Amino acid sequence: MKYLFNICLLAGLCFTACKKDLTTDAPTAGINLNNSRSSIGDTLVFKLGDTCKFSLDGYADNIVFWAGTIGNKYEYRDRAMALGIPTLSFTSTAQFGAQTNTLQVLATNKLPARDSATVVNAAWTNITARTPLATSATAVNTGNVNLSDLVSGINDSLFIAFKYSGVTGSTQRTWTITNYTVNNVLADYSYNLGSLVNDNAYWTRYGNVWNPATARWVPTTTALTIIGGTATAPTNTSWIVSKALYVGRVSPDVSTATVKNITASATTAYAYKYGAVGKYKATFVSYNVNPNESKTSIKEFNIKVIQ
C-alpha cells in the first residue's frame, strides 16, 4: 500500500512539474507614417484628399486601426457614460375642432413608480412653452429642445409625457406626434436615448376615457396618435409616458478596421483617407493572445488634415 501511495505521489508531482501555462511573445510590429506633407511638432500634416500610407514590419497576430474620427476613438473604447446636453425633438399636427391648449408636454427625472396615481402626482415640469406645437394639420417641428436643467447628474433618468385634454360639448382635437427623438448631445457626438421606432413597446398609457379605443393614445413605430371625440364625447384626459431615458448613456467607440487577424499572413502596408478637415489621433493596437496571456503594443500618430 505504501509503495502504491509513493507511485501516485510521484505521478502527481511529475504532472504538476510538467503542466505549464501557455505563453506568448510581445508583438514586434513596427508601424510608420512617412508620406505627410509637413509636420508641426509631433503632428503630421496632410491635405484633404491625401491618403495616409502606413508601412508595417515585424509581426503581430492581430492589428486593429482606430482612425480617431467620431465613433472611432481609441480613448473612448470603454466609455459607456458621458453627460452632454439632453435634447428633445418631435413634429406635431393638430386636426379637427377648435379647442385650445389640448396638449401639454411634460418632463421629470423623478418617477418612482409607473402606476396612474404616481404618474399623475409626479413632480412634472411643463415644457410646453419650449416646444412649438401645431395649430392645424400643418406639421410643426420643435427643433432641438434643451432639457439639461431637468437633470442633475450623469446617472439621472428622464421621462417625457404627452398629456391630452378634450372637453365635451365641441369637437375634440386629434393629435399626431412624429419624428420623436431624445438625444444625449456631446461636443462631437450624439447618442440616441429614445425614438419611436425603438420605444414602441415601452410607452405607458393612462386616461379616464378608454372606450372607444381611439380616445386614448396609440403608439406605433412611426407616430403617437390620439383621436379626439365628437361634440358628444365625454371629457377626456389621457397621458402617454416614455420609458426611462438614462441621460448619460453613450455607446463605446469601435475600431475603424482590422488590419490583420491571426489567420492572415503578415501585412506590409495600410492606407486610410480622412474625409474631413480636422485633427485626429490615429491608433494602431497590435496584440498577441492565447487562452492564458495577452500582450499588446500601441502606436499613435497625431494627424492634422487641412484644406
C-alpha positions as CSV (number, residue, x, y, z in Angstrom):
1,M,0.0,0.0,0.0
2,K,2.8,2.4,0.9
3,Y,4.5,1.6,-2.4
4,L,1.3,2.4,-4.3
5,F,1.0,5.7,-2.4
6,N,4.5,6.7,-3.3
7,I,3.9,6.0,-7.0
8,C,0.8,8.1,-7.0
9,L,2.6,10.9,-5.2
10,L,5.4,10.8,-7.7
11,A,3.0,10.9,-10.6
12,G,1.2,13.9,-9.2
13,L,4.5,15.8,-8.7
14,C,5.5,15.0,-12.3
15,F,2.2,16.2,-13.6
16,T,2.5,19.4,-11.7
17,A,6.0,20.0,-12.8
18,C,5.1,19.3,-16.5
19,K,2.0,21.5,-16.5
20,K,2.8,25.0,-17.7
21,D,0.6,27.8,-18.8
22,L,0.8,28.8,-22.5
23,T,2.8,32.0,-23.0
24,T,3.1,34.4,-25.9
25,D,5.7,36.8,-27.1
26,A,5.0,40.6,-27.3
27,P,4.1,41.8,-30.8
28,T,7.0,43.2,-32.8
29,A,5.0,45.1,-35.4
30,G,6.6,48.4,-36.4
31,I,4.3,51.0,-37.9
32,N,5.4,54.2,-39.6
33,L,3.7,57.1,-41.5
34,N,6.2,58.7,-43.8
35,N,4.2,60.5,-46.6
36,S,2.9,63.6,-44.8
37,R,3.3,66.9,-46.5
38,S,4.9,68.5,-43.4
39,S,5.0,68.3,-39.6
40,I,4.3,70.6,-36.7
41,G,6.0,69.3,-33.7
42,D,4.7,65.7,-33.3
43,T,1.7,66.3,-35.7
44,L,1.9,65.1,-39.3
45,V,0.1,67.4,-41.8
46,F,-1.9,66.2,-44.8
47,K,-4.2,67.9,-47.2
48,L,-7.9,66.9,-47.6
49,G,-7.9,64.2,-50.2
50,D,-4.5,62.8,-49.4
51,T,-4.1,59.1,-48.4
52,C,-2.2,58.4,-45.3
53,K,0.1,55.5,-46.2
54,F,1.3,53.4,-43.2
55,S,4.1,51.0,-43.5
56,L,4.3,47.9,-41.3
57,D,7.0,45.5,-40.5
58,G,7.7,42.9,-37.7
59,Y,4.9,40.6,-36.6
60,A,1.7,40.6,-34.6
61,D,-1.1,38.1,-34.5
62,N,-3.7,40.9,-34.7
63,I,-3.6,44.6,-35.6
64,V,-6.6,46.9,-35.3
65,F,-6.8,50.5,-36.5
66,W,-8.7,53.4,-34.9
67,A,-8.8,56.5,-37.1
68,G,-9.7,58.9,-34.3
69,T,-12.8,60.0,-36.1
70,I,-16.2,60.4,-34.4
71,G,-17.2,56.9,-33.0
72,N,-13.7,55.5,-33.7
73,K,-11.6,56.9,-31.0
74,Y,-9.4,54.5,-29.1
75,E,-9.6,56.5,-25.9
76,Y,-13.3,56.0,-25.8
77,R,-13.3,52.3,-26.4
78,D,-14.6,51.6,-22.8
79,R,-16.8,54.7,-22.4
80,A,-20.4,53.9,-21.5
81,M,-21.4,57.1,-19.7
82,A,-20.8,60.7,-20.6
83,L,-23.3,63.5,-19.9
84,G,-23.8,66.0,-22.7
85,I,-26.9,68.0,-23.4
86,P,-30.2,66.0,-23.3
87,T,-32.4,67.3,-26.1
88,L,-36.0,66.5,-27.2
89,S,-37.3,66.9,-30.7
90,F,-40.6,66.0,-32.3
91,T,-43.1,67.0,-35.0
92,S,-46.8,67.6,-34.3
93,T,-50.1,68.1,-36.2
94,A,-53.5,69.0,-34.8
95,Q,-56.6,68.3,-36.7
96,F,-60.4,68.9,-36.4
97,G,-62.2,71.0,-33.9
98,A,-61.1,74.3,-32.4
99,Q,-60.4,73.5,-28.7
100,T,-57.2,75.2,-27.5
101,N,-54.5,74.1,-25.1
102,T,-55.4,70.4,-25.5
103,L,-51.8,69.1,-25.5
104,Q,-49.1,69.6,-22.8
105,V,-45.6,68.3,-23.0
106,L,-44.1,67.4,-19.6
107,A,-40.8,66.0,-18.2
108,T,-39.5,64.8,-14.9
109,N,-36.4,63.0,-13.6
110,K,-38.4,61.7,-10.6
111,L,-40.9,58.9,-11.3
112,P,-40.6,56.3,-8.6
113,A,-43.4,54.1,-9.9
114,R,-45.5,53.7,-13.1
115,D,-49.0,53.4,-11.6
116,S,-51.5,56.0,-12.5
117,A,-51.6,57.8,-9.2
118,T,-47.8,58.2,-9.1
119,V,-47.7,59.4,-12.7
120,V,-50.5,62.0,-12.2
121,N,-49.0,63.3,-9.0
122,A,-45.3,63.3,-10.0
123,A,-43.2,66.4,-10.0
124,W,-43.6,67.1,-13.7
125,T,-42.1,70.2,-15.3
126,N,-44.4,71.7,-18.0
127,I,-42.1,72.3,-21.0
128,T,-44.9,73.0,-23.5
129,A,-43.6,76.6,-23.8
130,R,-40.3,75.2,-25.1
131,T,-41.9,73.0,-27.8
132,P,-43.7,74.8,-30.6
133,L,-46.9,72.9,-31.3
134,A,-49.1,72.7,-34.4
135,T,-52.4,74.6,-34.5
136,S,-53.6,72.8,-37.7
137,A,-52.8,69.9,-40.0
138,T,-49.7,71.7,-41.0
139,A,-46.8,69.9,-39.3
140,V,-44.6,71.9,-36.9
141,N,-41.2,70.7,-35.6
142,T,-39.9,71.7,-32.2
143,G,-36.2,71.8,-33.2
144,N,-33.8,70.6,-30.5
145,V,-35.2,71.4,-27.1
146,N,-32.6,71.7,-24.3
147,L,-33.6,69.7,-21.2
148,S,-30.3,69.9,-19.3
149,D,-31.9,72.0,-16.5
150,L,-34.1,69.0,-15.7
151,V,-31.3,66.6,-14.8
152,S,-28.7,66.9,-12.0
153,G,-26.1,64.3,-12.9
154,I,-24.8,61.6,-15.3
155,N,-26.9,58.8,-13.7
156,D,-30.3,60.6,-13.9
157,S,-33.2,59.2,-15.8
158,L,-35.6,61.4,-17.6
159,F,-39.3,60.7,-18.5
160,I,-41.2,62.5,-21.2
161,A,-45.0,62.7,-21.1
162,F,-47.7,63.9,-23.6
163,K,-50.9,64.9,-21.7
164,Y,-54.1,65.3,-23.8
165,S,-57.2,67.1,-22.7
166,G,-60.5,67.1,-24.6
167,V,-63.7,68.7,-23.4
168,T,-67.3,67.5,-24.2
169,G,-69.5,70.0,-25.9
170,S,-67.5,70.6,-29.1
171,T,-65.4,68.5,-31.5
172,Q,-62.2,67.4,-29.7
173,R,-58.8,67.7,-31.4
174,T,-56.8,64.9,-32.9
175,W,-53.0,65.0,-32.3
176,T,-50.2,63.1,-34.1
177,I,-46.6,63.2,-32.9
178,T,-43.9,62.0,-35.3
179,N,-40.1,62.3,-35.5
180,Y,-39.8,61.9,-31.7
181,T,-36.2,61.7,-30.5
182,V,-34.3,62.3,-27.3
183,N,-30.6,62.5,-27.6
184,N,-27.5,62.9,-25.4
185,V,-25.6,65.5,-27.4
186,L,-21.8,65.7,-26.7
187,A,-19.3,68.1,-28.3
188,D,-18.6,65.8,-31.2
189,Y,-21.1,63.0,-30.8
190,S,-24.9,62.5,-30.4
191,Y,-26.3,59.3,-28.8
192,N,-29.9,58.4,-29.3
193,L,-31.7,57.8,-26.0
194,G,-35.2,57.4,-27.3
195,S,-37.1,57.2,-30.6
196,L,-40.5,56.0,-31.9
197,V,-39.0,53.1,-33.8
198,N,-37.1,51.7,-30.8
199,D,-39.5,52.6,-28.0
200,N,-42.8,51.4,-29.4
201,A,-43.2,48.6,-26.8
202,Y,-42.2,50.8,-23.8
203,W,-44.8,53.7,-23.8
204,T,-47.2,53.6,-20.9
205,R,-50.8,55.0,-21.3
206,Y,-53.2,56.4,-18.7
207,G,-56.6,58.0,-19.1
208,N,-60.1,58.4,-17.9
209,V,-61.7,57.6,-21.2
210,W,-60.8,54.2,-22.7
211,N,-63.9,53.5,-24.9
212,P,-63.7,53.8,-27.8
213,A,-60.0,52.8,-28.0
214,T,-59.3,55.7,-30.2
215,A,-59.9,58.1,-27.3
216,R,-56.6,57.0,-25.9
217,W,-53.0,57.5,-27.1
218,V,-51.9,54.8,-29.7
219,P,-48.2,54.4,-30.1
220,T,-46.6,52.9,-33.2
221,T,-43.1,52.8,-34.6
222,T,-43.9,56.0,-36.6
223,A,-46.3,58.0,-34.5
224,L,-48.1,58.7,-31.3
225,T,-51.8,59.5,-32.0
226,I,-54.9,60.3,-30.1
227,I,-58.2,60.8,-32.0
228,G,-60.5,63.3,-30.3
229,G,-64.2,62.6,-30.0
230,T,-67.2,64.3,-31.4
231,A,-69.0,67.1,-29.5
232,T,-71.0,64.5,-27.5
233,A,-67.9,62.5,-26.4
234,P,-67.1,62.7,-22.7
235,T,-64.3,64.9,-21.4
236,N,-61.1,63.1,-21.8
237,T,-57.7,63.4,-20.1
238,S,-55.1,60.9,-21.4
239,W,-51.4,60.5,-20.8
240,I,-48.7,58.7,-22.6
241,V,-45.3,58.4,-20.8
242,S,-41.9,57.4,-22.2
243,K,-39.6,54.8,-20.9
244,A,-36.8,55.9,-18.5
245,L,-34.2,57.7,-20.6
246,Y,-30.8,57.5,-19.0
247,V,-29.4,60.8,-19.9
248,G,-25.7,60.0,-19.5
249,R,-25.7,56.9,-21.7
250,V,-23.4,56.6,-24.7
251,S,-22.1,53.7,-26.9
252,P,-18.4,52.8,-26.6
253,D,-16.4,53.7,-29.7
254,V,-15.4,50.9,-32.0
255,S,-12.3,50.4,-34.2
256,T,-12.3,51.6,-37.8
257,A,-10.8,48.4,-39.3
258,T,-9.0,45.2,-38.6
259,V,-5.7,45.5,-40.4
260,K,-4.6,41.9,-39.7
261,N,-6.1,38.9,-37.8
262,I,-4.4,35.8,-36.6
263,T,-5.3,33.8,-39.7
264,A,-3.8,36.2,-42.2
265,S,-0.2,36.5,-43.3
266,A,1.9,39.5,-42.3
267,T,1.0,42.7,-44.0
268,T,3.4,45.5,-45.0
269,A,1.1,48.4,-45.7
270,Y,-2.2,50.1,-44.7
271,A,-3.9,53.1,-46.2
272,Y,-6.6,55.4,-44.9
273,K,-8.1,58.7,-46.3
274,Y,-9.8,61.2,-43.9
275,G,-13.0,62.6,-45.2
276,A,-12.9,66.0,-43.4
277,V,-10.6,68.7,-42.2
278,G,-9.6,68.3,-38.6
279,K,-7.2,66.9,-36.0
280,Y,-7.1,63.2,-35.4
281,K,-5.2,60.7,-33.2
282,A,-4.8,57.6,-35.3
283,T,-4.1,54.5,-33.2
284,F,-2.8,51.0,-34.1
285,V,-3.2,48.3,-31.5
286,S,-1.2,45.2,-32.0
287,Y,-1.7,42.2,-29.8
288,N,-0.8,38.5,-29.4
289,V,-3.2,36.4,-27.4
290,N,-3.7,32.9,-26.2
291,P,-6.1,31.4,-23.6
292,N,-3.6,32.3,-20.8
293,E,-2.0,35.5,-21.8
294,S,-2.3,38.6,-23.9
295,K,0.4,41.1,-24.9
296,T,-0.3,44.4,-26.6
297,S,1.6,47.3,-28.1
298,I,0.1,50.6,-29.2
299,K,1.4,53.1,-31.8
300,E,-0.3,56.6,-32.1
301,F,0.0,59.3,-34.7
302,N,-1.2,62.9,-34.4
303,I,-2.6,63.8,-37.7
304,K,-3.9,67.2,-39.0
305,V,-5.9,67.4,-42.2
306,I,-6.0,70.9,-43.8
307,Q,-8.0,72.3,-46.8
